[in-house]
Amino acid sequence: MVMALNLRRAEEHRKAKRYDSAALLYEEAIRLARKLGNPKAIARDVTKAREGIVYSRLRLAKSLQDQDFFKEADEVAAKAQVYDPDNSRL
């Protein structure tokens, strides 16, 4: 229930282009999933949260890069890579 609420709120923030808030809510959903301890039951939600984190972090990194905050952009992109280490685009 709480995880679904966090995912829904994260999607709302992402659609409103509040990527930092969205990423934090997605990360909270991942933390809740780890506490629940039944990965098969919530696998779809965890996948959705990971995809949301990567998307939001990359959008935020792009925004920072566009503002010439290159170090900060790299830091944010590195946070995305934690959730998708095999992604060659990161």
ChimeraX attribute file (.defattr): number of C-alpha atoms within 10 A of each C-alpha:
attribute: neighborCount
match mode: 1-to-1
recipient: residues
	/A:1	6
	/A:2	10
	/A:3	21
	/A:4	12
	/A:5	12
	/A:6	21
	/A:7	24
	/A:8	15
	/A:9	16
	/A:10	28
	/A:11	22
	/A:12	15
	/A:13	18
	/A:14	20
	/A:15	12
	/A:16	10
	/A:17	14
	/A:18	16
	/A:19	25
	/A:20	19
	/A:21	17
	/A:22	28
	/A:23	28
	/A:24	16
	/A:25	24
	/A:26	29
	/A:27	21
	/A:28	18
	/A:29	24
	/A:30	22
	/A:31	13
	/A:32	15
	/A:33	19
	/A:34	13
	/A:35	10
	/A:36	12
	/A:37	10
	/A:38	10
	/A:39	13
	/A:40	8
	/A:41	11
	/A:42	16
	/A:43	12
	/A:44	11
	/A:45	18
	/A:46	23
	/A:47	13
	/A:48	16
	/A:49	27
	/A:50	21
	/A:51	17
	/A:52	24
	/A:53	29
	/A:54	24
	/A:55	18
	/A:56	29
	/A:57	26
	/A:58	23
	/A:59	20
	/A:60	21
	/A:61	26
	/A:62	18
	/A:63	15
	/A:64	17
	/A:65	15
	/A:66	11
	/A:67	10
	/A:68	11
	/A:69	13
	/A:70	15
	/A:71	12
	/A:72	14
	/A:73	21
	/A:74	17
	/A:75	12
	/A:76	21
	/A:77	21
	/A:78	18
	/A:79	17
	/A:80	24
	/A:81	18
	/A:82	14
	/A:83	17
	/A:84	16
	/A:85	11
	/A:86	9
	/A:87	11
	/A:88	7
	/A:89	7
	/A:90	15
